Amino acid sequence: MKIPSLNISQAPAPAAAVAFSPVNSSSSSLPAPRRKPLSYCSATATASPTKPQFLWNINIPRTSDPARCFKPHAVAGAGATPSPDTTLKARLRNGETLYGIFLLSFSPTLAEIAGLSGYDFAVVDMEHGPGGISDALPCLRALAATNTAAILRVPETSEKWAKKALDLGPQGIMFPMIDTAEDAAEAVSFCRYPPDGVRGCAHRVVRASGYGSNEGYLSNYEDELLIMCQVESERAAENAEEIAAVDGVDCVQMGPLDLSASLGYLWDPGHKMVKQALRAAEEAVLKVGRGGKKKNAAYLGGFAMPPHDRAVDLKARGYHMVSGTVDVGLFRRAAVEDVNNFGVGLSLNDDNDEDDDKYRL
């Protein structure tokens, strides 16, 4: 997992993920542009409390053991020929567990912050977010500037949406509501040029090929594109093994919230029946890989649903890709905490004022 090269304050961080309260600095200089991120360990990421540049209270676990430090990975931007080691598919083949975030705000600024924060990938969500293709493009450019892999989730599994999304040049595409192996095979066909599929041929004038500057695009795009199919209904969970076995499906993404609704337990992913169905679907996907039923076995992806399923719980169950949060949710929690902290501060000040009144003449 990539880790940002930031100066981290030595002061203990609060329980919240991020506390939006900048520390006053005597220096007016801004941090130097990010070049090569550091592995985050005490040997390489040192604080400079005497001359801070731009410090935020960020709760990032530290370790002094270099063997346990997370290793950063650069990701090629649109139009470039990615290094064989840096694509999402290559990293998954190398046995990495990738950690990502969903972006629903369509804010290029938040996309850039997500990339600088060290996520392995970011999913720009056109299914539940308010934006479309033209809104997603600035987010992809912001992610590319931070060397962070972008995945586009389309609002529906259709040839039109797949074509528009793929022409933007994401490293991955996520198709929602895949219920059967036939649905999965159709989704794959939307990502392949004829004669293997039905994708429209305009590669020399779109961002995916660097507007024609990447001469090897047609030769490499299948190897580099991560095709993800979502299992998020009772029917899909029953067909998870067949979906995972479809040639061209690179990752099966579990959708616990829609699955809970499909089973009759709306917004209750912790219900025992939902957990039972989810576990069975997970095992079915992993079984395809273990049984050698497919040359390139599909990876398993999913959403953390704390307290029922934390990100580390999913990793322990064999997930290869884990999404831990959503940008708007992160901001909401931080905003609510900030307002609450202000209220607590006012209350404490009022108590102090009452004590002071006792000693006034």
Secondary structure by P-SEA (a helix, b strand, c coil): ccccccccccccccccccccccccccccccccccccccccccccccccccccccccccbbbbbccccccbbbbbbbcccccccccccaaaaaaacccccccccccccaaaaaaaaaacccbbbbcccccccccccaaaaaaaaaaacbbbbbbcccccaaaaaaaaaaccccccccccccaaaaaaaaaaacccccccccccccccccccccccccccccccccbbbbbbbccaaaaaaaaaaaacccccbbbbbaaaaaaaaccccccccaaaaaaaaaaaaaaaaaaaaccccbbbbbbbccccccccaaaaaaacccbbbcccaaaaaaaaaaaaaaaaaaaaaaaaaaaaaaaaacc
